[in-house]
Amino acid sequence: MSAPGAVLARRPVGGGGDSGHPDPGRPGIGSLSAQIALVVICAGYTTGASLGWGSPELALFMGDFGLSAAALTAAVSCFLYGRAHRGSARPAWLLFAFSSFMASAGNAVWGWYEVVLRTEVPDSSIADLFFLLFAPPAIVGLLVLAKKPVTRAGWVCLALDAWLIGGSLLTLSWSLALARTAHFQNEPVAQAALSLAYPLLDIVLVSMVLVLHFRRSQANRSATNTAIAALALTVLCDALFTSPLLRENYASGQLLDAGWFAGSLLLAYAPWGARRIPDSVTTARGQWLHSRPVAGSLAALTPYLAAAVCTLGILYNVVEGRRVDRVVVLTGCTVVLALVVRQGIMLLDNIALTHELAHKENHFRSLVQGSSDVIMIAAPTGILRYVSPAASGVYGRDAEELIGSELASLIHPEDLGAVVHEVRRFLAVSPAEEPTTRIECRFRSGRGDWLNVESTVNRHQGGLIFNSRDVTERVRLQAQLQHNAEHDPLTDLPNRALFTRRVRQALSGRRATDPGTAVLFIDLDGFKAVNDRLGHQAGDDLLVQAARRLHDSVRAGDTAARLGGDEFAALILGDGGRDQAARQKQVQEIADRLRLTLSRPYRVDGDNEVRVAASIGVAFAEPGIEAGDLLRNADLAMYRAKAAGKDRVELYAPQMQAEVVRRTELAARLRTALHEGEFALLHQPVVDLATGRISAVSAQARWRSAQGILFTPAEYLRVTDDSERTAELGRWLLEEAVEQAAERAGIGHRAPVSIRLSARRLLDRSLPLGSIESLLTRHGLPSGSLIVELADSDPRIPLDELEQRLVTLRRLGVRIALDGFGSGHVAINALRRLPVDILKLDRGLVEGVVESARLRKITRGVLRIADELGMQTVAEGVDVPEQVIALRAMGCGHAQGMAFSGPLDEYRLRRALVRDEYPLPGAVSVRVGNRPPFRSNNETPVPPT
């Protein structure tokens, strides 16, 4: 037998312990205790009744008031249950409560005569009224519990079934006993009617019990069965009591009372102690019970059994040689007539059902044959018994070819285990909990390939029904979407999400303690310049080539990924070795080879050859480290490589994280420092190298934090990327410098103040021209007293817009200085396009001007260019006397640096302005009146472009 066949052949595990779920229909501990108590009490009463209770007085008491108490218990129990539980069965339990109360009252009256009054019960008493009122409420209650017919024919059949049972029982009982009772000559009519009422009502009650047995509702089935059993036991005892043989010798407290007593207690127990079954389980079990052949056969044979009982009643009269009673004949005729009518109705109903079934079968067959899904029925042995015609179009195999084959032979071997496991699990679950399941596997097609098939599985007569469809295209699309979600669309390398997941996998499982696992973060230096110069298409081409080189450079088990932009990463898995130093050296060699590989020339956009460098950061796994921390460490190492000069490999060190924490804390304090007055403005004198006088002052901001630490702009501006905070600091610097310069001009110190602003800041909309003009007007600063040092060599700055901005500033009397000349590749272009008055030499030229003859030639050429363009020159960072002498000899006009003075606060600055002279090394200072220190270049035209 195949594997699925072995699974299908197993019987489904019901709600037992094997399924792992408690059986909802199994009685609990409390219900079991109630059952034991019920059995003990009934056994005790039966024992007492069998032994005569020890005395006639106790026998009378237990036979009358004992039965009354039991019936009263049943009445109270059913009443409380009916009051507490709302539903369709509530009226039935209230009716049972009333019926039991009538029985209790009848027995109490009976006991009043026999026990209290010590006299015989009259032939006709109020007790008879109570006993007669016992049956009607019980009959109506049983009707309430019966399953209601949905058609008129159903109601007619229900009435006919009741009469068939009742009429047959009436015929039999009339022939056996009731005929004699009806022909008592010496009894009054009322007494005879009363004698007949008891058995007739019992017959009706028995008829309803039998009818209800086959038509009872599925709701609270266990409680209904218990109530039917209690009433049946009561009716049986009534029938025995009605027989003349037992009635003549009956006395209270005898064994017959034990049946009534047990019936009352069983009815009291029915609503509370019976098992509670959920609706879903009740429905499923009800469907199974209705499908049982035994129950269906008994229901079908009921009319014939009733007719047979009726015939037995008539035959009894014939055998006994009696004249057939007219009641028996009339009742028998009506029973036969009811049977004929019922069979006629059932015949018509069967004909209608046959037509409907044929119609539904044709409809179902057309749906199956026209469906694009393949429907297969597998027997319990795993053999396919039916396959719909859609198989030829979906699987490329005829349905006849598949019928008779084993299901296991059609499923991919790699998927067979999962299919068997799911089928076993499905069959072990109750059908009510999980009517269907879904299985997806690969299915062999007639073309020799494997199709992805999704099947909805249902149970069918011990086997399974598969409703299958081809989902190959959907699976391929899902795989493609999954690939797209995890890979970079340009380079097809794993993206950040997939790379992070693989790093997390590498740090777990058997590799969790491998210290040789490393992560490389790679940034392409100079990539943005390629984008700006050749366009994004060339940049994309470069990225694709770099990704291919990176992928080819790592091992098969390693992972190369693109994280975004020009950032890449590589996961190098450890080899399980314990020599950490050797492993670090090996990974560093891999990183160096990778850096050289990525730095080779690229041919992009046709024949353009470009070069980029690679800055690589390496971080090794440590015991207990998380994936996010390892990626962060590699990222920090990569930024350290870029800060250290680019085109290099840096290994992560713990102090890198400490530096990041320090910078983060510094940036957080910087956000509030300006509002808390922690910034101060210092000025460094700019000295005329011909006279030693102060030509101007350069404004510089300093931050003295609350902890007393003094930070320069280079230290605190690089820790924040908050452009809004930088702009706010620039506005403060401009306003503070203009205000202090105006105050100094008011007392006779007219040295201009220079403020360093970036070109991007000048073009920022948050610094409109009107704000500078209004600032100068508000403080009354004379024309020519403000110098703006242009400090940005970003090639992406639009020079046309910047030129218009600078021209407008010069019209306001603001002079323009080109700062850091000699450090950027756009300096010459800026000289050619921008209206500049002053040229400031970069520190890189000044620092080596004494030692390097080459730098002296470059500096002399720059100074000559400035002189020919009519610009004044300022050397920045002049810290030693030798630099002063060399620059003065080459024709540099002005200088600032520690060779003269460092940044001064306002008090020391004013003292220096009063003195207005610094000694010049190798020369004598010459006073030249009070001429302006800097002349304007307004009259000097800018050479045409």
Buried (B, 14 or more C-beta within 10 A) or exposed (E): BBBBBBBBBEEEBBBEEEBEBEBBBEBEEEBEEBBEEBEEBBEEBBEBBEEBBEEEEBBBBBBBBBBBBBBBBBBBBBBBBBEEEEEEBBBBBBBBBBBBBBBBBBBBBBBBBBBEEEEEBEEEBEBBBBBBBBBBBBBBBBBBBBBEBEEEBBEBBBBBBBBBBBBBBBBBBBBBBBBEBBEEEEBEEEBBEBBBBBBBBBBBBBBBBBBBBBBBBBBBBBBBBBBBBBBBBBBBBBBBBBBEEBEEEBEBBBEBBBBBBBBBBBBBBBBBBBBBBEEBBBBBBBEEBEEEEEEEEBBEEBBEBBBEBBBBBBEBBEEEEEEBBEBBEEBBEBBBEBBEEBEEBBEEBEEEEEEEEEEEEEEEEEEBEEBEBBBBBBBBBBBBEBBBBBBBEBBBBEBEEBBEBBBBEBBBEEBBEBBBEBBBEBBBBBBBBEEEBEBBBBBBBEEEEBBBBBBBBBBBEBBBBBBBBBBBEEBEEEEEEEEEEBBBEEBBBBBBEBBBBBBBEBBEEEBEEBBBBBBBBBBBBBBBBBBEEBEEEBBBBBBBBBBBBBBEBBEEEBBBBBBEEBBBBBBBBBEEEEEEEEBBEBBBEBBEEBBEBBBEEBEBBEEBEBEBBBBBBBBBBEEEBEBEBBBBBBBBBBBBBBEEEBBBBBBBBEEBBEBBEEBEEBBEBBEEBBEEEBBBBBBBBBBBBBBBBBBBBBBBBBBBBEEEEEBEBEBBBEBBEEEEBBBBBBBBBBBBBBBBBBBBBEEEBBBBBBBBBBBBBBBBEEBEEEEBBEBBEEBEBEEBBBBBBBBBBEEEBEBEEBBEBBEEBBEEBBBBBBBBBBEBEBBEBBBEBBBBBBBBBBBEBBBBBBEEEEBBEBBBEBBEBBBEBBBBBBBBBBBBBBBBBBBBEBBBBBBBBEBBBEBBEBEBBBEBBEEBBBEBEEBEBEEEEEEEBBBBBEEEEBEEE
